[in-house]
Amino acid sequence: MSVDVNWLAFVQVFVAALLAAATVVAFYAIGLRLLVRAGRVPVVIPATFTDALTVMTPKEQKRAAKAAKKAAKKNPLSPAQKRIALVGAYAAFAVCGLVVLGGLLLILFNH
């Protein structure tokens, strides 16, 4: 019994996965950057697990939220520019979602 490997198909899948991963990471980073420029700094409070070390104390969480609010006030963009940045951020996140959805469709329909 002999096993034949289609190396061209392997390379095609590898390149497609690499490009999809790079696209998702790049557009997610662009989306976050535009979200910050729009004055909506995401402050993520870390999850607390039972019997685990807490990453941030409540005091540090308040300080991070205050710093984010202060940074949003210092934004030199006009309201129209902030709106454009926000729309761009949502568009970048939509591209991320479409890439993931496209990958799922390829897997489901085997194309």
C-alpha positions in Angstrom: 0.0 0.0 0.0 1.4 3.3 -1.0 0.4 6.8 0.1 0.7 9.6 -2.5 0.8 13.1 -1.3 -0.4 15.9 -3.5 2.2 18.5 -2.6 0.8 21.2 -4.8 -2.5 21.0 -3.0 -0.6 21.1 0.3 1.2 24.3 -0.7 -2.0 25.9 -1.9 -3.7 25.2 1.4 -0.7 26.5 3.3 -0.5 29.7 1.3 -4.3 30.3 1.6 -4.2 29.8 5.4 -1.2 32.1 5.7 -2.8 34.9 3.7 -6.1 34.5 5.5 -4.4 34.7 8.9 -2.3 37.7 7.9 -5.4 39.5 6.5 -7.4 38.9 9.7 -4.5 40.1 11.9 -3.8 43.2 9.8 -7.4 44.3 9.5 -8.1 43.7 13.2 -5.0 45.9 14.0 -6.2 48.6 11.6 -9.7 48.4 13.1 -8.4 48.8 16.7 -6.2 51.7 15.6 -9.1 53.5 13.9 -11.3 52.8 16.9 -8.8 54.5 19.2 -8.5 57.4 16.7 -12.3 57.7 16.8 -12.1 58.3 20.6 -13.5 54.9 21.6 -10.6 53.3 23.4 -11.5 49.8 24.3 -10.8 49.0 28.0 -11.0 45.3 28.6 -11.2 44.1 32.1 -9.5 40.8 32.5 -11.5 37.8 33.6 -11.1 36.7 37.1 -11.0 33.0 37.7 -11.5 31.2 41.0 -8.3 30.4 42.8 -6.3 32.3 40.3 -4.2 35.4 40.5 -6.0 38.6 39.4 -4.2 40.3 36.6 -5.4 43.8 37.5 -6.8 45.1 40.8 -10.0 47.2 40.7 -7.9 50.3 41.4 -5.8 49.6 38.3 -8.9 49.0 36.3 -10.3 52.4 37.3 -7.0 54.0 36.5 -6.9 52.4 33.0 -10.5 53.6 32.4 -9.6 57.1 33.5 -6.5 57.2 31.3 -8.6 56.0 28.3 -11.2 58.7 28.9 -8.4 61.3 29.2 -6.8 60.1 26.0 -10.2 60.3 24.2 -10.6 64.0 25.3 -7.1 64.9 23.9 -8.1 63.6 20.4 -7.2 66.3 17.9 -9.7 65.1 15.3 -12.9 66.9 14.4 -16.3 65.2 15.0 -16.5 64.4 11.2 -13.0 62.8 11.2 -13.9 60.8 14.3 -17.0 59.5 12.6 -15.0 58.5 9.5 -12.5 56.7 11.7 -15.3 54.9 13.4 -16.9 53.8 10.1 -13.4 52.7 8.9 -12.9 50.7 12.1 -16.3 48.9 11.7 -15.4 48.3 8.0 -12.1 46.7 9.0 -13.8 44.5 11.6 -16.3 43.5 8.9 -13.5 42.5 6.6 -12.2 40.3 9.4 -15.6 38.7 9.8 -15.9 38.1 6.0 -12.5 36.4 5.8 -13.4 34.1 8.6 -16.8 33.4 7.1 -15.2 32.8 3.7 -12.9 30.2 5.3 -15.8 28.5 7.0 -17.7 28.4 3.7 -14.6 26.8 2.0 -14.5 24.2 4.7 -18.2 23.4 4.7 -18.6 23.2 0.9 -15.2 21.7 0.2 -14.0 24.1 -2.5 
